[in-house]
Amino acid sequence: MLQINNYSNAILQHISFELEEHENLIVLGSNGAGKSTLAKVLCGITPSSNVSIYGQKLQNIPSKERTKLINYIPAKLEIFDEYITLEEYLNLSRLYTNLEAKNILKLLGLEKLKNKPCQELSSGEQQLTMLATAVLHNAKITIFDEPTANLDPKKSRDVFSLLKGDMYQSKIIITHDLNLAYRLGYKILYINKGEITFFDSSKKFFHPLNLDKYFGSSVKKVENFIVVDL
């Protein structure tokens, strides 16, 4: 479904992996490791002949067709129209789904904010807005960059339910939240200094010996949770 073959740039080194159809992926790594850079290459923001999707070179696919295949949700919402409301913005995001904006507002508990300008939303509300746009876009693959950033515990739980469910077709999730990654249970790709050092199952990544390899004594598996040992 999605393949990158031996891609390198100033940050990433010899990146190669492949995802099958309907397969989900978690991308982990320290700050500056190259996670967001990789996301931009995979979705075509950074053009490359090394990326293929459904057997076609991504850079050769017309923009309109590409939007059906892959979508990138950044870590921060940037809207330059100071007057556009949440509901108006979501309606503009609706591309390949029969779901209406009012339904996703209800699902995420954002109904009371529908007439509020997007620029006046809190950071957590903006994060939920971006997740809502991904549902309404409904691409074959959605890349999420830090989807639980700035969320309180209740909203984080709501986002977990969305990411674990079937509202999105295939998901690539970039996160620093090890507990989220563990609970989702998707395949793990770990980047260290621009290189892939792990690409395998969640079960293998979260084995205590592997956690010790990557995080030392700072991270522990306690019952069914991953915790930072302060």
N, C-alpha and C positions, 0 to 999 in steps of 0.2 A: 504493500500500500504506500508507505513512505520510506524512502531510502536516501541516505547521504553516504557518499563514497569518497573517502580519503580527502576530506576538505581541510584546508589550512589557511589561516590568515595571521595577522599580527598577534591575535589572542589565542585562537584555537589551533591545535596541532593534530593532523592526521585523523580527523573525526570520521568514523564509519560506523553505521548501524542501520538496522532495518526494523520497521514495525509492520506487523500483519494487519489486515482489515479488522476493525473493531477491537484492536489491542490498545490498552491505555499505558501511559508511561509517566513516571515521576522523575524529574531531573533535580538532583541534589548537588551541592558543592558550596564551598566557602564564598564569601564576597570577592568579586573580581576573578572568579574561576573561569568565567566565560558562558554562564548559563543563558543570560539574556541575549548575548551575541549569537549563540547557537539558535535561539528561538527566531531571531530576525533572519537568519540564513534559511532556516527550515520553511518559513512562511513567504519568503521571497522579497522581504524588505531590503535585505542585502542580496542582490542577484548572484546566482552561482549555477554553473552547469553541473555541479556535483550532486544536486538534489533532484530526485525524481519522485513523482507521486502518481500512483495508478499507472505505472509504466511509461509516463511521459516526463520529459525534462521540465521542471517547474518553470524555468525562465522562458520557455517557449509557449506556455499556455496563456492565451489572452486574459486580460485582467478580470473580465466579467466571469469567465469560466473558472478562474482561479478562486474567486470568492466563494464558489460553491464547494470547493475542495478543502480550503484551509483558511482559518481565521486566527488572528493574534490579538489577545486581550492584554494590554500593557499593565504595568503595576500601578499606574496613575492615570486618572481620567483628565484629559485636557480638552476643554471646550472653550472656544473663543467667542461664541455668541452669548453675551451676558443675559439675554432675555429668554432663550429657549428653555422650556419647562421639561421636567422629567418625562412626562407622558409624550410630549412632542418628540423628544430625543429617542425614546424607545420606538415610537411609530416609524421614525426614519431608519431605525436599525432592523426593522422587520423585512427579511428578504426571502428565505426559503422555508417558512413554516406557516401552518394554518393558525398557530396560537396568536392571540391578540395581545397588545400591550397591557390592556386592563387585567388580563388573566395573570400575567407574570408579575404585575404590581401587587396583586392580591396574594400570590404565592410567596413573595418575598416580604410581605408586610409593609409595602411602600405606598399603599393606596392614599394615605393622608398627605403624601408628598407629591402627588401627581402634578399639581399646578405650581410647584416650587421651581424656580430657576435652578438649573443644574449647578451653576457656579456657587450657589448658596448651600448646597448639600454638604453635610459633614464628610470627613474622609471615609468613614465607614459606610455612609450612604452612597458615596461615589463608587466605592468598591462593589457594593451590591448592584449598582446601576450597570457596571461593566459586565457583571455576570449575567444580568438580565439581557443585555444586548447580545450576548453569545447565544442564549437560548433562542432569541428571535432571529438571529442570523442563520443558525442551524447549518453550519458548514459540516462537511464530512469529518474534518479534524479541527479541534479548537485547541490553541495553545494558550494557557493561562500563566501569567507571570505574577507570582506571589498573590494568589486569590484571597488569602485570609489576612493580608496585611491590614492593620488599622481596625479590625473587627473586635467587638466585645464577645465574651464567651457564647452568648445566645446566638448572635449572628454567625459566629464561627461554626456552631453546630448546624445552623441552617445551610451554610455553604457546604459543609461536609456532606449533608444529605443530598444536595444538588450534584456534587461531584461524584458521589457514590452511586447515584441513581442513573436513569436512562434519558434524562433531559437533553444530554449532549451525545453525539454519536461516538466519536473517539476523542480522547483527551490526552494532552501532554501538559503536565502541571509542574511548573517551576516553583520550588518552595524551600524555605529554610525550616519549616515546621516539621520536625521529624516525627512527632506524634501523629500529625495529619497524614504524612506519608505512610506510616506504619498501619494506621487504621484503614486507609484506603486499600492497601494490599496490592497495588499495581506494580508492574515491573519497574525496577530502579536503574537509572543511569546516573553514575556519580562522576563529576568532572573535578579534576585537581590540576590547577595551573594549566588549563587549556587542553588537558588530555583526558580521555575516558579511561578511568581506572577500575570501573565496575559497570557491568551491564548484564543483569540477571534478575532472578526473582526477588520479590520482597522478603520472602522467608530466608533466603541466603544472606541478603544484605543485613537484616536485623538479627542475625545470629550474634550472640555475645562476643564471640571471637572476632567477627568482622567489625562490630561496633568499636571494639577496643583498638583495632587496626587503624580506623579512620578518626576516632574521636578520643582515644585514650580513656582515662578515667572520668572524663567530663560527662559522658552519656551512659545511662544504664537502662536496661530493660527490666521493668518492675511489673510483674504479673502481665497485664495486657496493655501496658503503656510504656512509652519511651520518655524518660525524664532526664533533665539536666541535673547533674549532681553538683550542687553549689557548696 
